[in-house]
Amino acid sequence: MSLFDLTGQVAVVTGSTKGIGKAIAMRMAEHGAKVVVSSRKAEACDKVAAEIRAQGGEAIPVPCNISRKEELETLVKTALKTWGKIDSLVCNAAVNPYYGPTLKMPDEAFQKTINANLLSKIWLCNLVIPQMAERKDGSVILVSSVGGFKGSADIGLYCITKAADLQLARNLAMEWGPKNIRVNCIAPGLIRTDMARALWENPEIYKRSTRGAPLGRIGEPDEIAGGAVFMASAAGRFMTGQALVIDGGALISGGGSAE
């Protein structure tokens, strides 16, 4: 258990009131971390933080719109004021406002997606990593997607930002490695979340979405959470600049869809 023990750590998890983000927050708390629960809606943050506390963990809710730099600054300041440090940062929150070809992509959709899925991560990392570097220890986890490894005629814009996550992790790993900061990605395949509902709710679409994947099914949010615990814990201390693909084998087979 000591390899995966997060006791004494403080973890900030964005987009952590549902789906993959919530699963990560719950599991990190279960392994001993104090968790900052964050998403746009205060009520949702309160609910998840209360759920963690009810199970014996420690958590505070901090609502935040990741596309607003001032709200990210408040998120970080609140975490530091409450617990004095941030050991693990999980950048999970993302948007996917446009479905269709690049030719018809509105400029507003492009800017919204880039701001939320890429620029916000850069802002947040720049706000959090320096205080990790002072202690020469810290973990940053960017939730990417198998879509970052594949082309798509329908969600290409989303996939572009997820590919950017992979390169951002590599760049930050190079920049901050000398200070013992590890930066990695988790790349989920198709997971049963609200964002991917259209791909699993209809039985026929579900069948097409999972065709060719070795495990022949989509994943559950909790099946992603273990990867985050691994990366944040002593078990992951020699891993940086990498992407952990958790997709039921869809990427190796050419089947399945992106989360």
N, C-alpha and C positions, 0 to 999 in steps of 0.2 A: 504493500500500500504506500510505502514512503516514496516510491518513484513517482507516484501520481498525486501526492499530498500537496494541496495548495494552502494549507494552514498558514496564516500570516500574510497572505497575498491580498491585494486589493485589485479587483478586476472591473474595468468599465466595458460594458457590452452595449453597442448601439443596436437599435431595432430589436430589443430584447423582450417585447411584450407578446410575441406570438412566433410560431414557426421555429425555424432554426435558431434564431437569436434567443428565444425564451428557453429552448432546450439547453443551449450552451450556458446561459445564466443559471439555470436550475442545477445543472451538473457541476458547474464550477463551485457553486455554493455548497453543494453536497460534499465536495472534496475539500472544503474548508476555506474557500476564498470569501472575502467580503465583496459583495457585488453591487455595482451601481447600475440600476435598471433604467434604461432610457429608450424612449420613442417619442413620437410627436404628441400623443394624448396623455395628459396627466393622470386621468382616471385609470387608464390601462397600466401605466407605470406603478401607480399605487397598488393595484390589484396583484401584480406579479411580485412586487417587493413584499407584500403582506403574505403571499403564498410561500415565499422563501423563508420568511421569519417563522411562519407557522410550522415549518418542517425543521426548525432549529437552526437555520442559517442566519446570516446577517446581510441586510440589503437596505439600500435607500433608493427612492425614486427620484429621477431628475429628468423631467420632460425636455425634449430638445428636437428642433428641426435641423437636421444635419446640413441643410443647404444654407443655413444662416451662421456665419462665422461667429457672431456675437453670442449665439446660443451654445455653440461648441465651447467657446471660452468659459461660459457660465457652467457648463457641464464639468469641465476640467477643474475649475476653481472650486466648485462644490465638493467634488471628490477629494481634492487635496485638503480643503478646509475640514472635512469630516474625518478623514483617515490619514492625512499627512503624506500620502504617496499613491502612486498607481504602478502596480507591478505588471499587470497584463491589460492590454488594450485589444478588444475585439471589434473590428470595423465590419459590422454585418449589415446595417441598414442600406437599402438600395431601392431604386425605382425602375420601372419599365413601362413608360407612358406611351410608347409607340410600337405598333405591330405592323410591319409591312416593309416594302423595299426602300432602299436608300434614295432612289429617284424621287419618291414622294414624301420623304421625311421633312417635316416642318422644322425650321430653324429653332423654334421655341422648344420642341421636343428634344432636339439635339443638345441644346444648352442646359435644359433641365436635367437630362440624364448624365451629362458630363459633370455638372456641378455636384449632383447628389452622389454619383457612383465613383467619381475619381477625385475631384477637387476637394470635397469634404474630407476624404481620407488623408489627403496631403496636409490639409489644415490641422486635422486632429492629431496626426503623427507629429507634426511640428510643435504642437502644444504639449504633447505628452512625453515624447522621447527624451528631451533634454533632462527632465528630472530623473528619468531612469538612468541616463548616462552618468549623472552625479554619483549614483550608487553602484554603477557598473553592473547592472543587472536589469533585465526586462524582456518581455515578450510582446510582440505585435502580431496579431492574426488578422489577415484580410480575407474575408469570405468572398471568394471568386466564384467560378462556375466551370463545368466542363465546356460551357459555351465559349470560354476563353481559348479553347484549343481547336474549335471547329468553326466552319463558316455556317451562316444561316441566311436564308432568303426572307425570313419572317421577323426574327428578333436580332437582326444584325447589329443595330445600335447598342443594345444591351450587351451583346457578346463582345463588341469592341471595348467597352468599359471593363468587362471582366478579363479580357486579355491584358488590358492596361494594369489591372491589379497584379498580374503575374510579374510584369516588368517593374512595377513600383516596389514590390517585395524584394526583387533582386537588387535594385538600386539602393534601397534603404539598408538592406543587409550589408552591402559593401560600405556604405557611409558610416554605419553605426556599429559594425562588427568589432572594431577595436575597443569599443566601450562595453563589449559583452551584451549587446542588444541583438536579439534574434527576431527576424521578420520573416514570416511565412504566410502562405495561402492555404486555405481549404477550398477545394473545387468540388462542390456537390454536383451530382447528377440530378435527375428528376426526383424531387422530394414532395411529399404530400403537404403542401403549404397553400395559403390563400393565393399567393402570387401565381402559382402554377395550377390553380384549380381547373382551368379550361383544358388542361392536358390529362387530368385523371378523373374528373367527375363523370364524364360521358364514357360508357363502357367501350364503345368503338374507338374513340380517340385514345383511351387508355391503352387499348390493345396495340394500336399503331405506335404509341409513345414508348412502349416497352419492348417492341418487336426486336429481336436480335440480341438483347441484353442477356448475358449469361445467367443472371439470377431471375430474369423474367418478371421483374416487378419494379415498382418505384420504391424509394426509401422513405423512412419516417424521420422527422426532425431529430429525434433522440439518437438516431444512428450517425448523425454528424457531430454531436456534442463531444463524443469521446476523443475525436481528433483535436478539438480545442483544449481539452484537459491535458492531453499528451503534450501539445506544443507549449503550454504554459507551465508545465511541471518539470521536475528534474529529469524525467524520462526524455524530454525533448531538447536538452541543453546543447546538443551538438548538431542541431538541425537549424539551418538558416538559409534564406533565399530560395526556398523550395515550395512546391505545391503538392499537397496531399489530395489525390483524387479519390472521392468516395461516391461511387456511382453504380454499384452493382455490376461493374464490368462493361458498362455500355460503351465507354470510350474505346476500349481495345477491340470491340466487336464492330464498331461503326453504327451501333443501334442506339436507341433511347433518345431522350430529349434533354435540353439544358434546364437547370433550375433557374 
